[in-house]
């Protein structure tokens, strides 16, 4: 039976939401930056205080109980309200201030951050940005659990409960080995991908999915083999080594081709590409602030893909 005087702590609710989102205690603990025993104790204390079991634990998986499923949205709403209270208090001094945990996908972070972080310090000196680089699916999970406040992702996210603010659009460019027959071309069509050994990022990267969609549209088949890479820099170096060709966003071209032995080929209109956006929870109290940050990221992005 529940203790009627019991008041859950925010740490307990965050532990519950994180476990519910990730269905894995180790992953949930890592997302909240706490030890697994600490997270387990917080959840156990919450269940004891409420008098109900929220999750079923086993050595292989975590399952939500009926009670846990019914209470999950209320736990999220409570955390949103608490975060909103803190944000409102931090904003009473005027202007953007306080902590901001910002997620970015790996095909954006290395190219945007060198210009974005100095711009944030210059325009909003009271803001405390914390950067999380991860794949789209994991960033969305972190956004839902409250581990981050906003994320820079490729649109559309097709995620419920979030707001997508378009930032900028950029073309895809084909990176080839220096001296390749396509090197220097500016009139490619997607059919140029046919019969090319196209190298891909590892599973989970949105750029991989976007490249596969383009390949399917012209019946092109990516390169076969065991080459796998988790970073765009590694894929590009495989191109330089003669293992194939790859598609990269225009914002990455200057950085990735500076290492030599690489050529660039561009597509004719309509050029394939992607639209980047700033994504945040629809229930957030910082909508106005995110709009200002989005405008700054748009300005930075425009300079990178021009």
C-alpha positions in Angstrom: 0.0 0.0 0.0 1.2 3.5 -0.9 2.4 5.8 1.9 0.0 8.8 1.5 2.6 11.2 2.8 5.1 10.0 0.2 6.4 12.7 -2.2 8.5 11.5 -5.1 11.8 13.3 -5.8 12.7 14.6 -9.2 15.7 12.1 -9.2 13.3 9.2 -8.7 11.0 10.4 -11.5 14.0 10.9 -13.8 15.2 7.4 -13.1 11.7 6.0 -13.9 11.3 7.9 -17.1 14.9 7.0 -18.3 14.4 3.3 -17.6 11.0 3.5 -19.4 12.5 5.2 -22.4 15.6 3.0 -22.8 14.3 -0.3 -21.3 17.8 -0.9 -20.0 19.2 0.1 -16.6 22.8 0.6 -17.8 21.8 2.8 -20.7 19.4 4.8 -18.6 22.1 5.3 -15.9 24.6 6.5 -18.6 22.1 9.0 -20.0 21.5 10.5 -16.5 25.2 10.4 -15.7 24.7 8.4 -12.5 25.8 4.9 -11.5 23.6 2.0 -12.2 23.2 1.1 -8.5 22.1 4.8 -7.8 19.5 4.6 -10.6 18.2 1.2 -9.4 17.9 2.5 -5.8 16.0 5.6 -7.0 13.5 3.5 -8.9 13.1 1.0 -6.1 12.5 3.8 -3.6 9.9 5.3 -5.9 8.1 2.0 -6.3 8.2 1.4 -2.5 6.8 4.8 -1.8 4.1 4.5 -4.3 3.2 1.0 -3.4 3.2 -0.2 -7.0 5.6 -2.0 -9.3 6.5 0.2 -12.3 8.8 -2.1 -14.2 9.5 -5.8 -14.4 13.2 -6.6 -14.2 15.0 -9.6 -15.6 18.6 -10.4 -16.6 17.8 -9.9 -20.3 15.1 -7.1 -20.5 13.0 -4.5 -18.8 9.2 -4.5 -19.3 6.7 -1.8 -18.2 3.9 -2.9 -15.9 0.4 -1.7 -16.4 0.8 0.8 -13.6 4.1 2.0 -15.0 2.6 2.6 -18.4 -0.3 4.5 -16.9 1.9 6.7 -14.7 4.7 7.4 -17.3 3.0 10.4 -18.9 2.3 11.9 -15.5 6.0 11.5 -14.6 7.1 13.2 -17.8 4.6 16.1 -17.2 5.9 16.5 -13.6 9.5 16.7 -14.9 8.5 19.2 -17.6 6.8 21.4 -15.1 9.9 21.3 -12.7 12.2 22.1 -15.6 10.0 24.9 -16.7 10.0 26.4 -13.2 13.8 26.3 -13.1 14.1 27.8 -16.6 11.6 30.5 -15.8 13.5 31.4 -12.6 16.8 31.5 -14.5 15.3 33.8 -17.1 14.1 36.4 -14.8 17.3 38.3 -15.2 16.5 38.8 -18.9 18.1 37.2 -22.0 19.3 33.7 -22.6 21.0 32.3 -19.5 21.5 29.1 -17.6 22.3 25.6 -18.7 21.4 24.3 -22.2 22.0 20.7 -23.0 22.2 20.6 -26.8 22.4 17.5 -28.9 23.8 17.3 -32.4 24.2 14.4 -34.9 27.7 13.4 -35.8 27.4 14.7 -39.4 26.7 18.2 -38.0 28.7 18.6 -34.8 32.3 18.7 -36.1 31.4 21.3 -38.8 28.9 23.6 -37.0 30.4 23.7 -33.5 33.7 25.6 -34.4 31.6 28.5 -35.4 28.5 28.0 -33.2 30.2 27.9 -29.8 32.1 31.2 -30.2 28.9 32.8 -31.5 26.9 31.5 -28.5 29.5 32.9 -26.1 29.5 36.2 -27.9 25.7 36.7 -28.2 24.6 35.0 -25.0 27.5 35.1 -22.4 25.2 34.0 -19.6 24.2 30.8 -21.4 25.9 27.5 -20.3 25.9 25.1 -23.3 26.6 21.4 -22.8 27.1 19.4 -26.0 25.9 15.9 -26.6 26.9 14.2 -29.9 24.9 11.2 -30.8 22.8 9.5 -33.5 19.2 10.7 -34.2 17.4 7.9 -32.5 19.4 8.3 -29.3 19.1 12.1 -29.3 15.3 11.8 -29.6 15.2 9.3 -26.7 17.3 11.8 -24.6 15.0 14.6 -25.6 11.9 12.6 -24.4 13.6 11.6 -21.1 14.7 15.1 -20.4 18.5 14.3 -20.6 18.8 17.1 -23.2 16.7 20.2 -23.9 17.1 20.5 -27.7 18.8 18.8 -30.6 20.0 19.7 -34.1 18.7 16.9 -36.4 17.7 16.3 -40.0 14.1 17.0 -40.7 11.4 15.7 -40.6 11.7 13.8 -37.3 8.2 12.4 -37.5 8.3 12.5 -33.7 5.2 13.3 -31.6 5.4 15.8 -28.8 8.2 17.9 -30.3 8.5 21.1 -32.2 10.7 21.2 -35.4 12.3 24.6 -36.2 13.9 24.5 -39.7 17.4 25.9 -39.7 18.9 25.6 -43.1 19.0 23.3 -46.2 22.2 22.0 -47.7 23.2 19.9 -50.8 24.8 16.6 -50.8 28.1 16.4 -52.7 29.8 13.3 -54.0 33.4 12.8 -52.7 35.6 10.7 -55.0 39.3 9.8 -55.1 41.5 12.4 -56.8 41.6 11.8 -60.5 38.3 9.8 -60.6 36.3 10.2 -63.8 33.7 12.2 -61.9 36.1 14.5 -60.2 35.3 18.1 -60.9 31.9 17.5 -62.5 29.1 19.9 -61.7 26.3 18.3 -63.7 25.7 15.0 -62.1 22.3 13.3 -62.0 21.4 10.7 -59.5 21.9 8.1 -62.1 25.7 8.7 -61.7 25.4 6.7 -58.5 24.6 3.6 -60.5 27.6 1.2 -60.7 29.6 3.4 -58.2 31.0 1.7 -55.1 29.1 3.9 -52.6 30.4 3.8 -49.0 28.0 4.3 -46.2 28.1 5.2 -42.5 27.2 2.5 -40.0 23.6 1.8 -39.2 21.8 4.4 -37.1 23.1 7.4 -38.9 20.5 9.5 -40.7 22.9 10.3 -43.5 23.2 6.5 -44.2 19.4 6.3 -44.5 19.3 9.4 -46.8 22.0 8.0 -49.1 20.2 4.6 -49.3 16.9 6.4 -50.2 18.7 8.2 -53.1 20.3 4.9 -54.2 17.0 3.1 -54.3 15.5 5.9 -56.4 17.8 5.0 -59.3 18.4 1.3 -58.4 22.0 1.9 -57.4 23.6 -0.6 -55.1 26.0 0.5 -52.3 29.4 -1.1 -52.1 29.4 -4.6 -50.8 32.0 -5.7 -48.3 32.8 -5.4 -44.6 33.9 -1.8 -44.6 32.1 0.0 -41.7 32.6 3.4 -40.2 31.0 5.3 -37.4 32.3 8.7 -38.5 32.2 10.7 -41.7 35.9 11.4 -41.4 36.6 7.6 -41.6 34.4 7.1 -44.6 36.1 9.9 -46.5 39.5 8.5 -45.7 38.3 5.2 -47.1 37.4 7.1 -50.3 40.9 8.7 -50.3 42.3 5.1 -50.1 40.5 4.1 -53.2 37.8 2.0 -51.5 34.8 3.8 -53.1 32.9 7.1 -53.2 30.5 8.7 -50.7 27.9 11.4 -50.3 28.6 14.1 -47.7 26.7 17.3 -46.8 28.2 20.5 -48.2 29.0 21.8 -44.8 31.5 18.9 -44.4 33.3 19.3 -47.7 35.9 22.0 -46.7 37.0 20.1 -43.6 37.0 16.6 -45.0 38.6 17.3 -48.4 41.5 19.3 -46.8 43.3 16.1 -46.1 44.2 15.5 -49.8 43.8 12.8 -52.4 40.1 13.6 -52.8 38.0 15.1 -55.5 34.5 16.6 -55.5 31.6 16.1 -57.9 28.4 18.2 -57.6 24.9 17.5 -58.8 22.8 19.5 -61.2 19.5 20.9 -60.1 17.4 19.6 -58.4 20.3 18.8 -56.1 19.8 16.1 -53.5 20.2 17.3 -49.9 18.8 17.6 -46.5 17.1 20.2 -44.2 18.4 20.6 -40.7 16.3 21.7 -37.8 16.3 22.5 -34.1 14.0 20.1 -32.2 12.7 20.6 -28.7 9.8 19.3 -26.5 6.5 20.9 -27.3 5.8 21.3 -23.6 9.0 23.2 -23.0 8.9 26.7 -21.4 11.9 27.9 -23.5 10.2 28.2 -26.9 11.2 31.8 -27.3 14.8 31.1 -26.3 15.0 28.2 -28.7 13.7 30.5 -31.5 16.6 32.8 -30.8 19.1 29.9 -30.7 17.7 28.6 -34.0 18.2 31.9 -35.7 21.8 31.9 -34.6 22.4 28.3 -35.8 20.7 29.2 -39.1 23.2 32.1 -39.6 26.1 29.9 -38.8 24.8 27.1 -41.1 24.3 29.5 -43.9 27.9 30.4 -43.9 29.0 26.8 -43.9 27.0 25.5 -46.8 27.1 28.6 -49.0 
